[in-house]
Amino acid sequence: MLNFAPTEEQEEIRQLAQSVAIEQLRLQGRSAEKRGDISPELMKTLTQTGLTTPFPEEYGGSGALEALTYTLIAEELGFGDGAQAMNIIGSLMGPLTVLLAGDTNQQHHYIAPFCDAQQGHLQRGSLAFAERTGGYSVGEISATIRSQDGDYILNGRKRDVLHGERSSPRVVLVRIEGTSGTEGLCALMVPLDGAGVRINHDEGKLGLIAAPSASFAFENATVSATCVLGKPGNSGVIRSATLYNILRAGVACGMARAALEYAKDYAKGGIALGRP
């Protein structure tokens, strides 16, 4: 018989994440909303627990985790506070995409800073996935690149990019011009100080003010070929996009659990017409 219960190690990690979520994230939810971001002190605590460094030990991480394990973490973080959970997940997707799609040199260059004992908690990454005309589906990605004189020319738009204004790596999911579906998908790191790149800050979103985001617009922006993660069309891009959707769903499940818990307590303690 199939057993879908977490392993002993996964359960220990889940309990750790739940403890941090309840004792830290939930208590700091209101202050994080006022600040418009998660506190550096809380990020340092998360880094010290290893929950935000799921990278190979050779880069200084706490060890790579399976998607299922990190989904359990995402759910517990969402149970604590949804906005701060999305802040954390949004930042992690930058280096996680480098891990899944990049080559060894790219991985070492961009992942190691997130694992630094002194400054790692100050690092932010980002993954630009969704577009103005679509949702979080790789088939709907319409931003394109085409080769020109050894570089790539990038065109398209991206929305709801968590940490989009201040992040490194800043990863954008695109496709090779002329391809469709899952063919020709690429992930590339885009500097936002070049010609043809515009950034618009997203105004505070109800319930997500503590997860700052931005939108991108690319108009014939030139990007070096060295900025492409791995080889164009590699499967790591699809794996990264899929992982992002799974982690977002995990956060949503955690938020739903918290809402149910609040509603249950309210129903049990509420008074209507003088009666419980």
Residue pairs with C-beta under 8 A, 6 or more apart in sequence:
6 14
6 68
6 72
9 69
10 68
10 69
10 72
13 51
13 65
13 69
13 72
13 73
14 72
14 73
14 76
16 49
16 51
17 51
17 72
17 73
17 76
17 77
18 76
18 79
18 80
20 45
20 46
20 49
20 51
20 76
20 77
20 80
21 76
21 77
21 78
21 79
21 80
21 81
21 85
21 254
22 79
22 80
24 42
24 45
24 80
25 42
25 77
25 80
25 81
25 84
25 85
26 80
26 81
28 38
28 39
28 42
28 81
28 84
29 80
29 81
29 83
29 84
29 210
31 39
32 38
32 39
32 42
32 81
32 83
32 84
32 87
32 210
33 83
33 209
33 210
35 210
36 204
36 209
36 210
36 212
37 87
37 210
37 212
38 84
38 87
38 88
38 210
40 121
40 122
42 84
43 52
43 88
43 121
43 122
44 121
46 52
46 88
46 121
47 53
47 120
47 121
50 61
50 62
50 63
51 73
52 88
52 91
52 92
52 114
52 121
53 60
53 61
53 62
53 114
53 115
53 120
54 61
54 62
54 63
54 64
54 65
54 70
54 92
54 96
55 61
55 62
55 63
55 64
55 95
55 99
55 111
55 114
55 115
56 63
56 64
56 99
56 111
57 63
59 107
59 108
59 111
59 112
59 115
60 112
60 115
60 116
60 117
60 120
61 111
61 114
61 115
64 99
65 73
67 243
67 246
70 243
70 247
70 250
71 246
71 247
71 249
71 250
72 250
73 250
74 85
74 89
74 247
74 248
74 250
74 251
74 254
75 250
75 251
75 253
75 254
75 257
76 254
77 84
77 85
77 88
77 89
77 251
77 254
78 85
78 250
78 251
78 252
78 253
78 254
78 255
78 257
78 258
79 254
79 255
79 257
79 258
80 254
80 258
81 210
82 207
82 208
82 251
82 252
82 254
82 255
82 258
83 207
83 208
83 209
83 210
83 211
84 210
84 211
85 251
85 254
85 255
86 162
86 208
86 211
86 248
86 251
87 162
87 163
87 210
87 211
87 212
89 162
89 244
89 247
89 248
89 251
90 126
90 127
90 162
90 163
90 211
90 213
91 123
91 124
91 125
91 126
91 162
91 163
91 167
92 125
93 125
93 126
93 127
93 162
93 171
93 240
93 243
93 244
93 247
94 110
94 124
94 125
94 126
94 127
94 163
94 167
94 168
94 169
94 170
94 171
95 110
95 111
95 114
95 125
95 169
96 125
96 240
96 243
97 127
97 169
97 171
97 187
97 229
97 236
97 237
97 240
98 106
98 107
98 110
98 111
98 169
98 171
98 189
98 229
99 107
99 111
100 236
100 237
100 239
100 240
100 243
101 187
101 229
101 230
101 234
101 236
101 237
101 239
101 240
102 110
102 187
102 229
102 230
102 236
103 229
103 230
106 229
106 230
110 125
110 168
110 169
110 189
113 119
113 120
113 123
113 168
114 120
114 123
114 125
116 123
123 168
124 163
124 166
124 167
124 168
125 163
125 167
125 168
125 169
125 170
125 171
126 161
126 162
126 163
126 164
126 167
126 169
126 170
126 171
127 161
127 162
127 171
127 172
127 173
127 240
127 244
128 158
128 161
128 164
128 170
128 171
128 172
128 173
128 190
128 216
129 136
129 141
129 158
129 161
129 173
129 241
129 244
130 136
130 158
130 159
130 160
131 140
131 141
131 142
131 143
131 156
131 157
131 158
131 159
132 157
132 159
132 215
133 140
133 142
134 140
134 141
134 142
136 241
136 244
136 245
136 248
138 173
138 182
138 185
138 237
138 238
138 241
139 180
139 181
139 182
141 173
141 174
141 175
141 185
142 156
142 175
143 154
143 155
143 156
143 157
143 158
143 172
143 173
143 174
143 175
143 218
144 154
144 155
144 156
144 174
144 175
144 176
144 177
145 152
145 153
145 154
145 155
145 174
145 175
145 176
145 177
145 186
145 188
145 223
146 152
146 153
146 176
146 177
147 153
147 225
148 222
150 225
151 222
151 223
151 224
151 225
152 188
152 222
152 223
152 224
152 225
152 227
152 228
153 220
153 221
153 222
153 223
154 172
154 174
154 188
154 190
154 196
154 218
154 220
154 221
154 222
154 223
155 218
155 219
155 220
155 221
156 174
156 218
157 215
157 216
157 217
157 218
158 164
158 172
158 215
158 216
159 215
160 202
160 213
160 215
161 213
161 214
161 215
161 216
162 211
162 212
162 213
163 212
163 213
164 170
164 199
164 213
164 214
164 215
164 216
165 199
165 201
165 212
165 214
169 189
170 189
170 190
170 191
170 192
171 187
171 188
171 189
171 190
171 229
172 187
172 188
172 189
172 190
172 216
173 185
173 186
173 187
173 237
173 240
173 241
174 185
174 186
174 187
174 188
175 183
175 184
175 185
175 186
176 184
176 186
176 232
176 233
178 184
179 185
182 238
183 233
184 232
184 233
185 233
185 237
185 238
185 241
186 228
186 229
186 232
186 233
186 237
187 228
187 229
187 230
187 236
187 237
187 240
188 223
188 227
188 228
188 229
189 227
189 229
190 197
190 216
190 218
190 221
190 223
190 227
191 197
191 223
191 227
192 199
192 216
194 221
194 222
194 223
195 221
195 222
196 218
196 219
196 220
196 221
196 222
197 216
197 217
197 218
197 221
198 216
198 217
198 218
198 219
199 214
199 215
199 216
200 214
200 215
200 217
201 212
201 214
202 212
202 213
202 214
202 215
205 211
205 213
229 236
229 237
230 236
269 276
270 276
